[in-house]
Amino acid sequence: MSSGKGRILSFFGGLVLTEATITHNEALGPYRRLSLRGEGLQAKTFEPGDKLQLLLPGDDVRTYTPITWARGETSLLVYLHGETTPAPRWAQAAAPGDILRFVGPQRSLSLPPGPVVLIGDETSIAVAAALHLARPGQVKALLSVADEHAARAAAAAVGLPSPTLLARETNTDAHHLAIAAAARAAGAPGRSIGLCGGAALIQGVRAALRAGGVEGVKVKAYWAPGKVGLD
């Protein structure tokens, strides 16, 4: 079903949308890495953590974080939450030569210069990789994931080496406390902290960090069950 935002973007078309061509679609287990190329990308400025709002078939809108951005090219990592929803269907069917329309880059998760602890989940691998590529050696990524092997392989494929992965069965208090403890061990609060991904993860980890005396966390919710358009 189309969204109100999608219908508006589709109506205004070229006035607000940039076009790019999909040049590659690589399957990485429950992820897809998409490469895009277009002249319109060359005129766009980009900071790690920025977002693109993609207009998908059927006028659905989904938001993704570019990993790289250079010479009219960019790349995205799509996590397949479920094969029956619009974004996974599109990501699996997207083929080289397809035209993709989007708005952005726009500010999303903005972190100050210097070392950072990035806490998130499967949907946070792209922003962690973008930050690492921009700040080599300064980013410690702590990711709550259901499949450690798949997440590690996807992270390596997009240039994120050695993230700390914490196995997730449910978003329990114990799991959130373990993530908060890992963040403190990684250097928080001496490093700036970014917390992104699922809303339940964010809520639980932020509470655990506050209980441990860690404040000033930059937060950006990317998704919540049954909801779209959070970012």
Beta strands, then each sheet from edge to edge (+ up, - down):
strand 1: 18-28
strand 2: 31-37
strand 3: 51-56
strand 4: 60-64
strand 5: 68-70
strand 6: 73-79
strand 7: 99-106
strand 8: 116-120
strand 9: 139-145
strand 10: 164-167
strand 11: 192-198
strand 12: 218-223
sheet 1: 4+ 3- 7+ 1- 2+ 6- 5+
sheet 2: 10+ 9+ 8+ 11+ 12+
end
